[in-house]
Amino acid sequence: MKLNAFVLADDVAENIGELCVMLKNSTQQQLEQFGQTRNDLQINNDIYCHDTVNKRSLSEKLALVNSKNFLCCWYGHGTDTSFCMNGEDVVTTIDNHYVFSNALIYTFSCMNGGTLADVLIDNDAKAFIGYNGNANCPYGIDDVTCGIVMSFFSSFLGGESLYEAVDDLKSSYEDAVFNKELEPFQRSWFQENRDNVVLKGDTSLTINDLLVV
């Protein structure tokens, strides 16, 4: 069996860029660990930063795999209608939404959980997990934020359903909100993140549903 996975991360936007690189590296490590636990699994794990992908090239790459289920993670900046890397719209509701058919999309970017998520689901994406509002990272490059964001990924790769994994993500935020060792503004921003988390599409999906021959 095979897991097709695509990870996109903005690596040029100062603090958020540094955090996105951490998340990209963490995602790669999680995928490698998951592959090591299954002798029958081959992971096709493609990583792209701002200088290796744009809207056109991403569409061309995804068109090669989107006839079957796949995992797509993106970390960067967002609006209600687009995901951006280095100031360029890489995913939009107009130009390339259709190439995400059969994708389970997980993102740490602002605002993508509204119109963009709805268009992706309407065009046959399996599910979308992201934020319908701000996705705050109080100290930018920060192990706390990285650990929270990756908690979803760890749970989902570990066999939990999307619904359960998103619940774990929210619990990780709540742990941070009540962590008195964190600064008050950190805790407040993490509460906003928790409230902005959205899950759309098939909530019952597990990692096994993404595996293809």
N, C-alpha and C positions, 0 to 999 in steps of 0.2 A: 504494500500500500504506500501511497505517497501523499504528502501534505505540501501543496503549493502555497508559499507565503511571500508577501511583498511588504517591505517596510520602507516608509519614506520619512525623512527627518530633515528639517531646516537646520543647517549648521552655521549660519552666518549672522544671526540676529542677536549677538551679544549674549546676555544671560539666558534668554529663552533658547537660543541656538545651542548653548552648552548643555542645557537640560535635555534638549531633543537628542543630542548626540549620546548622552547617558542613556536615554530611553531606547534609542536605536541599539546600542550595545547590549543593554539588558534584554531586549527582545531577542536579539541574536543568541545570547547565552541561554535564554529560556528554551528557544527552539532546539538548540543543540542538546540541552539536557533531556528534553522530551524525546528527541530522536534516539538518544542513548538508552532510554528505558524501554524501547520497543525494537526488537531485533528485526521486525518485518517492515519497518518504516523508513522510507527515504524522504528527506526534507529538501525541497527545492526552495531555498531561502535567498531571495534577492533583496539587496539593500541599496537604497538610492538616497543621495543628498542633493542639494540644489544644483551642483555642477555636473550631475550625472543623469538628470531627468528633467523634462519639462512636460507641458500638457500633451504635446504631440507624441513624444517618445513614450510617455507613460501609456497612452492609449494604444500605441502599437504593441507594447509589451503585454498589456493585459488582454488584448484581443487574442493572444496566443493560448491563453489558459482559461478564459472566462466561459467556455462552454461547459466547464465542470466547476464544482465548488472549490473555493479558495479563500485564504485568509489575507486580509489587507489591513495594515496598521499605518496610520500617519500621525506625525507629531510636528506641530508647527503653528502657524497663525491661521485664523479662520474668520469668515463672515457668514451671514445667514445663507449665502448662495455660493460660497467658494471656499476651497482650502488653498492656502498660499505658502510658497516657499521662496525666500529671497525677493519678496514683493511681486512675484508672478503667480497668477491664478493657475494652479496645476490641476485642480478638480473643480468643475463648475456644473451648475444646473442646466446649462445650455449646450456646451461643447462636447463633453465626454462622459456624461452621467451613465450612458448606456453600456460602457465597458465594464461596469461594476456588477453586471448581472452575475448571479451565483456567488457573490462575495459576502463574507462576514467581515464587516468593517469595524475596527476599533480605533478611536482617535482621542488624542489629548490636544485639542485645539478649541478655541472659543467659537461659539455660535453655530457650529456645524450641525447641531442636533435638531434644527428647525426645518427650514425649507429644503436645504440640501439633502438632509436625511430623508425627508418625505419623497423627494424626486428619485433618490437612489432606490428606495424601497418600491416605489411605483414602477421602476424599471428593473424589477426582479432581483435586486440585492436580497440576500437571505436575511440579513439583520444588520442593525447599526447600533453601536454603543458609543456615545459621545456626550456633548454638553450643549444644552439649549440655553446658552448664556456664557458667562466667563468661565474659563478654565485657568484658575490662578496658580502661579508658582511663586510663592512669597519671596524666596531667596534665590530664584533662578536655579543655578546648578546646586542641587540640594538632595541629599540621600533620602530625606523624609518624603519629599514630593515624589521622587523616583520610586521609592518603595510602595507608596500608596497606589500610584498609577499602575505599577506592575502587579499589584495584588490580584487584579482581575485576570491578568494573563496567566498567572500561576494557577489560579483556581480553575480556569477554563481548560488549560492544558492538562490539568490533573484529573479531568473527567467530569467536572461539574457542568450542569446545564448553564446556558447563558443567564437565565434568571438567577440561579444560585451564585454564579460568578459576579454578576452585577451587585447582588446583595452583599457579597464579600467586599467588593470595592467600596460600597457605601459604608460598611462597617469599619473599614480601614480609615475612611475620612472621619467617622465619628470617634474613633480612638484618638485621632489627632486633635479633634475639637476639644476633647476632655483631658488632653495631655498638658498638665500644668507646667511642664518643662519647656513648652513652646511659648513664644511671644504671643500676646493677645491678638495682634493683628494677623499672625499666622493662623491661629485657630479660627478667627472670623472668616478669613478667606477660604479655609478648608471647608467651613460650613457652607459657604456659598457654592463651592464646587459640588459638595454632596447634594445640595438642593437642585443643582443644574444637570445632574446626570440623567440621561435619557436612554431607554432601550426600546428600539422599534424593530418590528419584524417577528420572526419565529423565535420566541423566548425559550423554546424547549431544545434548541440545538445543543449538541455536545461536539467535542472535538472529533469523535468518530464519524459524525455526519459530514465532516469536511474532507475526509480521506478519500482519495480516488485511486483507481487502478493505474 
